[in-house]
Amino acid sequence: MKPSAEAKVRTAATASGKERWVKWLKKLYGQRYLQVMALLGVAWMIVFNYIPMYGIIIAFKEFDIILPISQAPWVGLDHFKEFLNDDSLGNVIRNTLGISLIKLVIGFPLPIIFALLLNEIRSVLFKKSIQTISYLPHFLSWVILGGILSTWLADVGIINNILMALNLIDAPITYLAEPKYFWSIVITSDIWKELGWSAIIYLAAISSVSPDLYEAATIDGAGRFQKMWNITLPTIKGTITILFILAVSGLLNSNFDQILVLRNSLNDSASSVIDIYVYQTGIVDGRYSYSTAVGLLKSVFALGLLLGANYVTKKLNNTSLF
């Protein structure tokens, strides 16, 4: 008895499926060393990023460090309501968004401009020297840089000495003791530390631009600025967009390490941001459930910023993360 046409189709499909599995297994075996390296990274993420997420439930409980999480009583949304009714909420949000928005407006375009200018330098030695000097501060921790800045900005520091020598001020100013100077110090020092390092990504994107485009523009009589505006910037638009989305999603982050080493009781009104608030309530005061609720609320809003920025950029220039 001859097999039916339907049986032949099923047999062919089964054979084709087996061939695909065999081919996939062979490919997997050929990449076994790379796969092991990837699996180690996946294991690290599961252990340190996903398993600890179980602890998020203490945001809805009254957690006591002596008892297991499972035995902590449920309190629902009480911690979230308490935070939203906190008298210091307005100041915390103002400082967080104020510092972050100014960093975004000033600090985001500066690495792009710096990368464009570096790309125009013809001397390789001079270009590498400038680039090395610019990203060197990135490798110093904020603990070290905080100590340097505290020394420079002291009333007997180099900044006051220079300003007094130029007759720009009459008496020394203790800058870190004045809340009105804190935002400027944080934003300026962050740009100083990260400018060169952030420009590396844009330099890598610029290096992928075809030299033929520049040659054609030169033949057409275009100058350097016209080449930057009409060739370089449109070519790296995708990179700029992706980094902008990530920058917007991090608006509620205010560089905890930096602010922690620069803040003190005198500039508290200008240095109290969400991350510092979470640190003080959670680690210092031992209110783990409350600080977890604040951190979770911050993460929810950060996710909303990410989705919003991704949607807007997708509509404007058809570039997005997903």
Phi and psi in degrees as GROMACS dihedral restraints (atoms count N, CA, C in turn):
[ dihedral_restraints ]
;  ai    aj    ak    al  type     phi  dphi    fc
    3     4     5     6     1   -77.4    20    10
    4     5     6     7     1   141.9    20    10
    6     7     8     9     1   -66.6    20    10
    7     8     9    10     1   147.3    20    10
    9    10    11    12     1   -71.8    20    10
   10    11    12    13     1   165.7    20    10
   12    13    14    15     1   -62.7    20    10
   13    14    15    16     1   -36.1    20    10
   15    16    17    18     1   -65.8    20    10
   16    17    18    19     1   -38.5    20    10
   18    19    20    21     1   -67.5    20    10
   19    20    21    22     1   -37.9    20    10
   21    22    23    24     1   -63.0    20    10
   22    23    24    25     1   -40.6    20    10
   24    25    26    27     1   -63.8    20    10
   25    26    27    28     1   -43.4    20    10
   27    28    29    30     1   -63.8    20    10
   28    29    30    31     1   -40.4    20    10
   30    31    32    33     1   -64.3    20    10
   31    32    33    34     1   -43.5    20    10
   33    34    35    36     1   -64.3    20    10
   34    35    36    37     1   -39.8    20    10
   36    37    38    39     1   -65.2    20    10
   37    38    39    40     1   -41.0    20    10
   39    40    41    42     1   -63.2    20    10
   40    41    42    43     1   -44.7    20    10
   42    43    44    45     1   -63.0    20    10
   43    44    45    46     1   -41.5    20    10
   45    46    47    48     1   -64.1    20    10
   46    47    48    49     1   -39.3    20    10
   48    49    50    51     1   -64.6    20    10
   49    50    51    52     1   -41.1    20    10
   51    52    53    54     1   -64.4    20    10
   52    53    54    55     1   -40.2    20    10
   54    55    56    57     1   -62.1    20    10
   55    56    57    58     1   -40.5    20    10
   57    58    59    60     1   -65.1    20    10
   58    59    60    61     1   -40.9    20    10
   60    61    62    63     1   -64.3    20    10
   61    62    63    64     1   -43.5    20    10
   63    64    65    66     1   -63.2    20    10
   64    65    66    67     1   -43.7    20    10
   66    67    68    69     1   -62.6    20    10
   67    68    69    70     1   -40.6    20    10
   69    70    71    72     1   -66.5    20    10
   70    71    72    73     1   -40.7    20    10
   72    73    74    75     1   -66.3    20    10
   73    74    75    76     1   -38.7    20    10
   75    76    77    78     1   -64.4    20    10
   76    77    78    79     1   -42.0    20    10
   78    79    80    81     1   -64.9    20    10
   79    80    81    82     1   -40.4    20    10
   81    82    83    84     1   -63.8    20    10
   82    83    84    85     1   -41.3    20    10
   84    85    86    87     1   -66.4    20    10
   85    86    87    88     1   -36.8    20    10
   87    88    89    90     1   -67.2    20    10
   88    89    90    91     1   -24.7    20    10
   90    91    92    93     1  -106.6    20    10
   91    92    93    94     1    25.9    20    10
   93    94    95    96     1   -59.9    20    10
   94    95    96    97     1   -36.6    20    10
   96    97    98    99     1   -69.6    20    10
   97    98    99   100     1   -40.9    20    10
   99   100   101   102     1   -65.9    20    10
  100   101   102   103     1   -38.3    20    10
  102   103   104   105     1   -64.7    20    10
  103   104   105   106     1   -38.7    20    10
  105   106   107   108     1   -63.9    20    10
  106   107   108   109     1   -42.7    20    10
  108   109   110   111     1   -61.4    20    10
  109   110   111   112     1   -41.5    20    10
  111   112   113   114     1   -66.3    20    10
  112   113   114   115     1   -40.4    20    10
  114   115   116   117     1   -64.5    20    10
  115   116   117   118     1   -34.5    20    10
  117   118   119   120     1   -63.5    20    10
  118   119   120   121     1   -40.2    20    10
  120   121   122   123     1   -65.7    20    10
  121   122   123   124     1   -40.5    20    10
  123   124   125   126     1   -64.0    20    10
  124   125   126   127     1   -42.4    20    10
  126   127   128   129     1   -62.2    20    10
  127   128   129   130     1   -41.1    20    10
  129   130   131   132     1   -61.0    20    10
  130   131   132   133     1   -43.8    20    10
  132   133   134   135     1   -65.0    20    10
  133   134   135   136     1   -40.2    20    10
  135   136   137   138     1   -64.2    20    10
  136   137   138   139     1   -44.7    20    10
  138   139   140   141     1   -69.3    20    10
  139   140   141   142     1   -43.2    20    10
  141   142   143   144     1  -101.5    20    10
  142   143   144   145     1   -14.2    20    10
  144   145   146   147     1  -114.0    20    10
  145   146   147   148     1   -35.3    20    10
  147   148   149   150     1  -100.2    20    10
  148   149   150   151     1   -45.4    20    10
  150   151   152   153     1   -59.8    20    10
  151   152   153   154     1   -42.9    20    10
  153   154   155   156     1   -64.1    20    10
  154   155   156   157     1   -15.0    20    10
  156   157   158   159     1   -64.0    20    10
  157   158   159   160     1   -16.7    20    10
  159   160   161   162     1   -59.2    20    10
  160   161   162   163     1   -32.8    20    10
  162   163   164   165     1   -67.3    20    10
  163   164   165   166     1   -10.3    20    10
  165   166   167   168     1   -60.8    20    10
  166   167   168   169     1   -26.6    20    10
  168   169   170   171     1   -64.4    20    10
  169   170   171   172     1   -17.1    20    10
  171   172   173   174     1   -69.4    20    10
  172   173   174   175     1   -13.0    20    10
  174   175   176   177     1   -65.4    20    10
  175   176   177   178     1   -22.0    20    10
  177   178   179   180     1  -107.2    20    10
  178   179   180   181     1    11.8    20    10
  180   181   182   183     1  -129.5    20    10
  181   182   183   184     1   168.8    20    10
  183   184   185   186     1  -102.3    20    10
  184   185   186   187     1    87.0    20    10
  186   187   188   189     1   -79.8    20    10
  187   188   189   190     1   136.3    20    10
  189   190   191   192     1  -118.3    20    10
  190   191   192   193     1   128.4    20    10
  192   193   194   195     1   -62.1    20    10
  193   194   195   196     1   -20.0    20    10
  195   196   197   198     1   -75.9    20    10
  196   197   198   199     1   -32.2    20    10
  198   199   200   201     1  -101.1    20    10
  199   200   201   202     1   155.1    20    10
  201   202   203   204     1   -64.3    20    10
  202   203   204   205     1   158.1    20    10
  204   205   206   207     1   -60.0    20    10
  205   206   207   208     1   -38.1    20    10
  207   208   209   210     1   -62.9    20    10
  208   209   210   211     1   -24.7    20    10
  210   211   212   213     1   -93.5    20    10
  211   212   213   214     1    -4.7    20    10
  213   214   215   216     1   -72.2    20    10
  214   215   216   217     1   137.1    20    10
  216   217   218   219     1   -72.3    20    10
  217   218   219   220     1   144.9    20    10
  219   220   221   222     1   -76.0    20    10
  220   221   222   223     1   138.6    20    10
  222   223   224   225     1  -125.4    20    10
  223   224   225   226     1     1.8    20    10
  225   226   227   228     1    67.3    20    10
  226   227   228   229     1  -127.1    20    10
  228   229   230   231     1   -99.2    20    10
  229   230   231   232     1    18.3    20    10
  231   232   233   234     1   -59.5    20    10
  232   233   234   235     1   -41.4    20    10
  234   235   236   237     1   -67.3    20    10
  235   236   237   238     1   -36.6    20    10
  237   238   239   240     1   -67.0    20    10
  238   239   240   241     1   -42.2    20    10
  240   241   242   243     1   -64.0    20    10
  241   242   243   244     1   -39.6    20    10
  243   244   245   246     1   -63.4    20    10
  244   245   246   247     1   -41.0    20    10
  246   247   248   249     1   -65.8    20    10
  247   248   249   250     1   -43.2    20    10
  249   250   251   252     1   -67.9    20    10
  250   251   252   253     1   -20.1    20    10
  252   253   254   255     1  -101.7    20    10
  253   254   255   256     1     5.4    20    10
  255   256   257   258     1   -69.9    20    10
  256   257   258   259     1   136.4    20    10
  258   259   260   261     1   -64.5    20    10
  259   260   261   262     1   -27.0    20    10
  261   262   263   264     1   -87.3    20    10
  262   263   264   265     1    -0.2    20    10
  264   265   266   267     1   -60.1    20    10
  265   266   267   268     1   -44.5    20    10
  267   268   269   270     1   -59.9    20    10
  268   269   270   271     1   -44.4    20    10
  270   271   272   273     1   -67.2    20    10
  271   272   273   274     1   -39.3    20    10
  273   274   275   276     1   -64.0    20    10
  274   275   276   277     1   -46.5    20    10
  276   277   278   279     1   -65.6    20    10
  277   278   279   280     1   -40.7    20    10
  279   280   281   282     1   -61.4    20    10
  280   281   282   283     1   -46.4    20    10
  282   283   284   285     1   -65.6    20    10
  283   284   285   286     1   -42.7    20    10
  285   286   287   288     1   -63.2    20    10
  286   287   288   289     1   -52.9    20    10
  288   289   290   291     1   -70.5    20    10
  289   290   291   292     1   -34.9    20    10
  291   292   293   294     1   -62.2    20    10
  292   293   294   295     1   -50.8    20    10
  294   295   296   297     1   -63.9    20    10
  295   296   297   298     1   -45.0    20    10
  297   298   299   300     1   -68.3    20    10
  298   299   300   301     1   -41.1    20    10
  300   301   302   303     1   -67.1    20    10
  301   302   303   304     1   -40.2    20    10
  303   304   305   306     1   -66.5    20    10
  304   305   306   307     1   -38.6    20    10
  306   307   308   309     1   -61.5    20    10
  307   308   309   310     1   -39.3    20    10
  309   310   311   312     1   -68.3    20    10
  310   311   312   313     1   -44.5    20    10
  312   313   314   315     1   -68.6    20    10
  313   314   315   316     1   -40.9    20    10
  315   316   317   318     1   -95.3    20    10
  316   317   318   319     1   -46.7    20    10
  318   319   320   321     1   -76.0    20    10
  319   320   321   322     1   -24.1    20    10
  321   322   323   324     1   -74.1    20    10
  322   323   324   325     1   -47.3    20    10
  324   325   326   327     1   -74.7    20    10
  325   326   327   328     1   -22.4    20    10
  327   328   329   330     1   -60.8    20    10
  328   329   330   331     1   -44.7    20    10
  330   331   332   333     1   -61.5    20    10
  331   332   333   334     1   -32.3    20    10
  333   334   335   336     1   -66.1    20    10
  334   335   336   337     1   -47.4    20    10
  336   337   338   339     1   -62.6    20    10
  337   338   339   340     1   -42.7    20    10
  339   340   341   342     1   -62.7    20    10
  340   341   342   343     1   -41.9    20    10
  342   343   344   345     1   -65.3    20    10
  343   344   345   346     1   -39.8    20    10
  345   346   347   348     1   -63.6    20    10
  346   347   348   349     1   -41.2    20    10
  348   349   350   351     1   -69.1    20    10
  349   350   351   352     1   -39.9    20    10
  351   352   353   354     1   -62.8    20    10
  352   353   354   355     1   -36.5    20    10
  354   355   356   357     1   -65.8    20    10
  355   356   357   358     1   -23.1    20    10
  357   358   359   360     1   -86.0    20    10
  358   359   360   361     1    -9.0    20    10
  360   361   362   363     1   -75.3    20    10
  361   362   363   364     1   127.8    20    10
  363   364   365   366     1   -89.1    20    10
  364   365   366   367     1   -28.2    20    10
  366   367   368   369     1   -76.5    20    10
  367   368   369   370     1   114.5    20    10
  369   370   371   372     1   -63.7    20    10
  370   371   372   373     1   -41.9    20    10
  372   373   374   375     1   -63.7    20    10
  373   374   375   376     1   -46.3    20    10
  375   376   377   378     1   -64.9    20    10
  376   377   378   379     1   -39.8    20    10
  378   379   380   381     1   -63.1    20    10
  379   380   381   382     1   -46.3    20    10
  381   382   383   384     1   -67.5    20    10
  382   383   384   385     1   -34.7    20    10
  384   385   386   387     1   -64.4    20    10
  385   386   387   388     1   -46.8    20    10
  387   388   389   390     1   -62.4    20    10
  388   389   390   391     1   -43.3    20    10
  390   391   392   393     1   -64.8    20    10
  391   392   393   394     1   -41.7    20    10
  393   394   395   396     1   -64.4    20    10
  394   395   396   397     1   -44.5    20    10
  396   397   398   399     1   -63.9    20    10
  397   398   399   400     1   -37.1    20    10
  399   400   401   402     1   -72.3    20    10
  400   401   402   403     1   -36.1    20    10
  402   403   404   405     1   -98.3    20    10
  403   404   405   406     1     4.4    20    10
  405   406   407   408     1   -62.2    20    10
  406   407   408   409     1   -41.0    20    10
  408   409   410   411     1   -60.8    20    10
  409   410   411   412     1   -22.9    20    10
  411   412   413   414     1   -59.7    20    10
  412   413   414   415     1   -31.0    20    10
  414   415   416   417     1   -84.7    20    10
  415   416   417   418     1    -1.5    20    10
  417   418   419   420     1   -96.9    20    10
  418   419   420   421     1   134.7    20    10
  420   421   422   423     1   -71.8    20    10
  421   422   423   424     1   161.9    20    10
  423   424   425   426     1   -68.5    20    10
  424   425   426   427     1   -20.8    20    10
  426   427   428   429     1   -63.5    20    10
  427   428   429   430     1   -43.8    20    10
  429   430   431   432     1   -71.0    20    10
  430   431   432   433     1   -48.4    20    10
  432   433   434   435     1   -65.4    20    10
  433   434   435   436     1   -33.7    20    10
  435   436   437   438     1   -62.8    20    10
  436   437   438   439     1   -40.5    20    10
  438   439   440   441     1   -65.1    20    10
  439   440   441   442     1   -40.5    20    10
  441   442   443   444     1   -62.9    20    10
  442   443   444   445     1   -45.9    20    10
  444   445   446   447     1   -66.1    20    10
  445   446   447   448     1   -38.7    20    10
  447   448   449   450     1   -62.1    20    10
  448   449   450   451     1   -37.4    20    10
  450   451   452   453     1   -70.4    20    10
  451   452   453   454     1   -44.3    20    10
  453   454   455   456     1   -64.3    20    10
  454   455   456   457     1   -37.1    20    10
  456   457   458   459     1   -93.8    20    10
  457   458   459   460     1     3.8    20    10
  459   460   461   462     1   -68.4    20    10
  460   461   462   463     1   166.6    20    10
  462   463   464   465     1   -66.0    20    10
  463   464   465   466     1   -19.2    20    10
  465   466   467   468     1  -111.4    20    10
  466   467   468   469     1    17.4    20    10
  468   469   470   471     1   -80.5    20    10
  469   470   471   472     1   176.1    20    10
  471   472   473   474     1   -66.4    20    10
  472   473   474   475     1   -32.4    20    10
  474   475   476   477     1   -64.7    20    10
  475   476   477   478     1   -47.6    20    10
  477   478   479   480     1   -64.2    20    10
  478   479   480   481     1   -39.2    20    10
  480   481   482   483     1   -62.3    20    10
  481   482   483   484     1   -41.6    20    10
  483   484   485   486     1   -67.1    20    10
  484   485   486   487     1   -46.2    20    10
  486   487   488   489     1   -64.4    20    10
  487   488   489   490     1   -37.6    20    10
  489   490   491   492     1   -71.6    20    10
  490   491   492   493     1   -34.6    20    10
  492   493   494   495     1   -66.2    20    10
  493   494   495   496     1   -30.8    20    10
  495   496   497   498     1   -89.4    20    10
  496   497   498   499     1     3.6    20    10
  498   499   500   501     1    60.4    20    10
  499   500   501   502     1    30.2    20    10
  501   502   503   504     1   -85.5    20    10
  502   503   504   505     1   -24.4    20    10
  504   505   506   507     1  -134.5    20    10
  505   506   507   508     1   154.0    20    10
  507   508   509   510     1   -93.0    20    10
  508   509   510   511     1   -30.8    20    10
  510   511   512   513     1  -135.6    20    10
  511   512   513   514     1   151.0    20    10
  513   514   515   516     1   -63.7    20    10
  514   515   516   517     1   147.8    20    10
  516   517   518   519     1  -116.0    20    10
  517   518   519   520     1   131.0    20    10
  519   520   521   522     1   -88.4    20    10
  520   521   522   523     1    91.2    20    10
  522   523   524   525     1   -62.6    20    10
  523   524   525   526     1   -41.0    20    10
  525   526   527   528     1   -74.9    20    10
  526   527   528   529     1    -6.4    20    10
  528   529   530   531     1   -95.9    20    10
  529   530   531   532     1    -4.2    20    10
  531   532   533   534     1  -109.4    20    10
  532   533   534   535     1   113.8    20    10
  534   535   536   537     1   -57.5    20    10
  535   536   537   538     1   -30.7    20    10
  537   538   539   540     1   -68.1    20    10
  538   539   540   541     1   -19.0    20    10
  540   541   542   543     1   -95.4    20    10
  541   542   543   544     1   -10.3    20    10
  543   544   545   546     1   -64.4    20    10
  544   545   546   547     1   -47.1    20    10
  546   547   548   549     1   -58.1    20    10
  547   548   549   550     1   -43.8    20    10
  549   550   551   552     1   -62.6    20    10
  550   551   552   553     1   -40.5    20    10
  552   553   554   555     1   -64.9    20    10
  553   554   555   556     1   -44.6    20    10
  555   556   557   558     1   -64.1    20    10
  556   557   558   559     1   -47.0    20    10
  558   559   560   561     1   -67.6    20    10
  559   560   561   562     1   -44.9    20    10
  561   562   563   564     1   -64.3    20    10
  562   563   564   565     1   -44.8    20    10
  564   565   566   567     1   -68.6    20    10
  565   566   567   568     1   -33.1    20    10
  567   568   569   570     1   -67.4    20    10
  568   569   570   571     1   -41.7    20    10
  570   571   572   573     1   -64.1    20    10
  571   572   573   574     1   -43.8    20    10
  573   574   575   576     1   -57.9    20    10
  574   575   576   577     1   -40.4    20    10
  576   577   578   579     1   -75.6    20    10
  577   578   579   580     1   -38.3    20    10
  579   580   581   582     1  -109.2    20    10
  580   581   582   583     1    -4.4    20    10
  582   583   584   585     1   -57.6    20    10
  583   584   585   586     1   -54.8    20    10
  585   586   587   588     1   -64.3    20    10
  586   587   588   589     1   -40.3    20    10
  588   589   590   591     1   -67.2    20    10
  589   590   591   592     1   -41.5    20    10
  591   592   593   594     1   -65.6    20    10
  592   593   594   595     1   -30.6    20    10
  594   595   596   597     1   -70.0    20    10
  595   596   597   598     1   -20.6    20    10
  597   598   599   600     1   -59.2    20    10
  598   599   600   601     1   -40.7    20    10
  600   601   602   603     1   -62.3    20    10
  601   602   603   604     1   -42.8    20    10
  603   604   605   606     1   -70.3    20    10
  604   605   606   607     1   -35.6    20    10
  606   607   608   609     1   -63.8    20    10
  607   608   609   610     1   -38.5    20    10
  609   610   611   612     1   -64.5    20    10
  610   611   612   613     1   -39.5    20    10
  612   613   614   615     1   -68.0    20    10
  613   614   615   616     1   -39.4    20    10
  615   616   617   618     1   -65.2    20    10
  616   617   618   619     1   -34.4    20    10
  618   619   620   621     1   -64.7    20    10
  619   620   621   622     1   -18.3    20    10
  621   622   623   624     1   -86.7    20    10
  622   623   624   625     1    -4.3    20    10
  624   625   626   627     1   -71.1    20    10
  625   626   627   628     1   132.9    20    10
  627   628   629   630     1   -65.9    20    10
  628   629   630   631     1   129.0    20    10
  630   631   632   633     1   -62.4    20    10
  631   632   633   634     1   -23.7    20    10
  633   634   635   636     1   -60.5    20    10
  634   635   636   637     1   -34.2    20    10
  636   637   638   639     1   -65.1    20    10
  637   638   639   640     1   -41.6    20    10
  639   640   641   642     1   -67.4    20    10
  640   641   642   643     1   -39.5    20    10
  642   643   644   645     1   -64.0    20    10
  643   644   645   646     1   -41.6    20    10
  645   646   647   648     1   -65.3    20    10
  646   647   648   649     1   -38.8    20    10
  648   649   650   651     1   -67.7    20    10
  649   650   651   652     1   -36.5    20    10
  651   652   653   654     1   -63.5    20    10
  652   653   654   655     1   -41.5    20    10
  654   655   656   657     1   -62.6    20    10
  655   656   657   658     1   -35.6    20    10
  657   658   659   660     1   -78.6    20    10
  658   659   660   661     1    -1.8    20    10
  660   661   662   663     1    90.6    20    10
  661   662   663   664     1    15.6    20    10
  663   664   665   666     1   -74.8    20    10
  664   665   666   667     1   141.0    20    10
  666   667   668   669     1   -87.0    20    10
  667   668   669   670     1  -178.6    20    10
  669   670   671   672     1   -63.8    20    10
  670   671   672   673     1   -45.2    20    10
  672   673   674   675     1   -62.8    20    10
  673   674   675   676     1   -40.9    20    10
  675   676   677   678     1   -64.2    20    10
  676   677   678   679     1   -36.6    20    10
  678   679   680   681     1   -65.8    20    10
  679   680   681   682     1   -41.9    20    10
  681   682   683   684     1   -62.1    20    10
  682   683   684   685     1   -44.6    20    10
  684   685   686   687     1   -73.8    20    10
  685   686   687   688     1   -38.2    20    10
  687   688   689   690     1   -99.3    20    10
  688   689   690   691     1   -16.4    20    10
  690   691   692   693     1  -119.0    20    10
  691   692   693   694     1   -57.2    20    10
  693   694   695   696     1   -65.3    20    10
  694   695   696   697     1   -53.4    20    10
  696   697   698   699     1   -61.3    20    10
  697   698   699   700     1   -47.2    20    10
  699   700   701   702     1   -61.4    20    10
  700   701   702   703     1   -31.5    20    10
  702   703   704   705     1   -71.1    20    10
  703   704   705   706     1   -37.2    20    10
  705   706   707   708     1   -96.6    20    10
  706   707   708   709     1    16.0    20    10
  708   709   710   711     1   -58.7    20    10
  709   710   711   712     1   -39.4    20    10
  711   712   713   714     1   -62.4    20    10
  712   713   714   715     1   -42.9    20    10
  714   715   716   717     1   -63.8    20    10
  715   716   717   718     1   -43.5    20    10
  717   718   719   720     1   -61.7    20    10
  718   719   720   721     1   -41.7    20    10
  720   721   722   723     1   -64.0    20    10
  721   722   723   724     1   -46.0    20    10
  723   724   725   726     1   -62.4    20    10
  724   725   726   727     1   -44.5    20    10
  726   727   728   729     1   -68.1    20    10
  727   728   729   730     1   -31.0    20    10
  729   730   731   732     1   -67.7    20    10
  730   731   732   733     1   -41.7    20    10
  732   733   734   735     1   -59.7    20    10
  733   734   735   736     1   -45.1    20    10
  735   736   737   738     1   -65.5    20    10
  736   737   738   739     1   -36.2    20    10
  738   739   740   741     1   -66.9    20    10
  739   740   741   742     1   -40.6    20    10
  741   742   743   744     1   -66.0    20    10
  742   743   744   745     1   -40.4    20    10
  744   745   746   747     1   -65.8    20    10
  745   746   747   748     1   -20.3    20    10
  747   748   749   750     1  -100.0    20    10
  748   749   750   751     1    20.4    20    10
  750   751   752   753     1   -62.8    20    10
  751   752   753   754     1   -28.2    20    10
  753   754   755   756     1   -85.7    20    10
  754   755   756   757     1    -1.8    20    10
  756   757   758   759     1   -96.3    20    10
  757   758   759   760     1   131.6    20    10
  759   760   761   762     1  -119.9    20    10
  760   761   762   763     1    28.7    20    10
  762   763   764   765     1    58.1    20    10
  763   764   765   766     1    76.4    20    10
  765   766   767   768     1   -54.0    20    10
  766   767   768   769     1   -45.4    20    10
  768   769   770   771     1   -58.8    20    10
  769   770   771   772     1   -44.9    20    10
  771   772   773   774     1   -63.0    20    10
  772   773   774   775     1   -50.0    20    10
  774   775   776   777     1   -68.7    20    10
  775   776   777   778     1   -34.6    20    10
  777   778   779   780     1   -62.4    20    10
  778   779   780   781     1   -38.4    20    10
  780   781   782   783     1   -82.9    20    10
  781   782   783   784     1   -17.7    20    10
  783   784   785   786     1  -100.0    20    10
  784   785   786   787     1   -17.9    20    10
  786   787   788   789     1   -81.9    20    10
  787   788   789   790     1   158.9    20    10
  789   790   791   792     1  -155.3    20    10
  790   791   792   793     1   179.6    20    10
  792   793   794   795     1   -65.9    20    10
  793   794   795   796     1   -23.6    20    10
  795   796   797   798     1   -79.0    20    10
  796   797   798   799     1   -31.0    20    10
  798   799   800   801     1  -106.0    20    10
  799   800   801   802     1    21.0    20    10
  801   802   803   804     1   -58.9    20    10
  802   803   804   805     1   -35.0    20    10
  804   805   806   807     1   -65.0    20    10
  805   806   807   808     1   -24.2    20    10
  807   808   809   810     1  -104.7    20    10
  808   809   810   811     1   -13.7    20    10
  810   811   812   813     1  -108.2    20    10
  811   812   813   814     1    -1.8    20    10
  813   814   815   816     1   -81.4    20    10
  814   815   816   817     1   101.8    20    10
  816   817   818   819     1  -113.8    20    10
  817   818   819   820     1   177.1    20    10
  819   820   821   822     1   -59.9    20    10
  820   821   822   823     1   -45.1    20    10
  822   823   824   825     1   -63.0    20    10
  823   824   825   826     1   -40.0    20    10
  825   826   827   828     1   -67.3    20    10
  826   827   828   829     1   -39.2    20    10
  828   829   830   831     1   -61.7    20    10
  829   830   831   832     1   -44.6    20    10
  831   832   833   834     1   -63.9    20    10
  832   833   834   835     1   -41.8    20    10
  834   835   836   837     1   -62.1    20    10
  835   836   837   838     1   -44.5    20    10
  837   838   839   840     1   -68.7    20    10
  838   839   840   841     1   -44.2    20    10
  840   841   842   843     1   -73.6    20    10
  841   842   843   844     1   -34.0    20    10
  843   844   845   846     1   -86.6    20    10
  844   845   846   847     1   -55.2    20    10
  846   847   848   849     1   -82.9    20    10
  847   848   849   850     1   -46.9    20    10
  849   850   851   852     1   -74.6    20    10
  850   851   852   853     1   -50.7    20    10
  852   853   854   855     1   -87.4    20    10
  853   854   855   856     1   -12.5    20    10
  855   856   857   858     1    75.6    20    10
  856   857   858   859     1    19.2    20    10
  858   859   860   861     1   -93.5    20    10
  859   860   861   862     1    77.1    20    10
  861   862   863   864     1   -67.5    20    10
  862   863   864   865     1   -41.8    20    10
  864   865   866   867     1   -65.7    20    10
  865   866   867   868     1   -43.6    20    10
  867   868   869   870     1   -64.3    20    10
  868   869   870   871     1   -46.1    20    10
  870   871   872   873     1   -66.2    20    10
  871   872   873   874     1   -33.6    20    10
  873   874   875   876     1   -65.5    20    10
  874   875   876   877     1   -39.4    20    10
  876   877   878   879     1   -63.2    20    10
  877   878   879   880     1   -42.1    20    10
  879   880   881   882     1   -64.2    20    10
  880   881   882   883     1   -44.5    20    10
  882   883   884   885     1   -63.5    20    10
  883   884   885   886     1   -38.7    20    10
  885   886   887   888     1   -66.6    20    10
  886   887   888   889     1   -41.3    20    10
  888   889   890   891     1   -62.8    20    10
  889   890   891   892     1   -40.4    20    10
  891   892   893   894     1   -61.6    20    10
  892   893   894   895     1   -41.9    20    10
  894   895   896   897     1   -65.3    20    10
  895   896   897   898     1   -36.5    20    10
  897   898   899   900     1   -64.6    20    10
  898   899   900   901     1   -44.9    20    10
  900   901   902   903     1   -66.6    20    10
  901   902   903   904     1   -36.3    20    10
  903   904   905   906     1   -63.6    20    10
  904   905   906   907     1   -39.2    20    10
  906   907   908   909     1   -62.8    20    10
  907   908   909   910     1   -40.5    20    10
  909   910   911   912     1   -62.7    20    10
  910   911   912   913     1   -40.6    20    10
  912   913   914   915     1   -63.1    20    10
  913   914   915   916     1   -41.1    20    10
  915   916   917   918     1   -62.1    20    10
  916   917   918   919     1   -48.2    20    10
  918   919   920   921     1   -65.6    20    10
  919   920   921   922     1   -39.5    20    10
  921   922   923   924     1   -65.1    20    10
  922   923   924   925     1   -46.7    20    10
  924   925   926   927     1   -64.3    20    10
  925   926   927   928     1   -38.6    20    10
  927   928   929   930     1   -64.4    20    10
  928   929   930   931     1   -41.0    20    10
  930   931   932   933     1   -65.9    20    10
  931   932   933   934     1   -45.4    20    10
  933   934   935   936     1   -64.9    20    10
  934   935   936   937     1   -46.0    20    10
  936   937   938   939     1   -66.5    20    10
  937   938   939   940     1   -32.4    20    10
  939   940   941   942     1   -66.1    20    10
  940   941   942   943     1   -37.5    20    10
  942   943   944   945     1   -73.4    20    10
  943   944   945   946     1   -35.4    20    10
  945   946   947   948     1   -77.6    20    10
  946   947   948   949     1   -47.9    20    10
  948   949   950   951     1  -132.6    20    10
  949   950   951   952     1    15.6    20    10
  951   952   953   954     1    59.0    20    10
  952   953   954   955     1    33.0    20    10
  954   955   956   957     1  -126.4    20    10
  955   956   957   958     1   131.3    20    10
  957   958   959   960     1  -158.0    20    10
  958   959   960   961     1   170.0    20    10
  960   961   962   963     1   -75.1    20    10
  961   962   963   964     1   -34.8    20    10
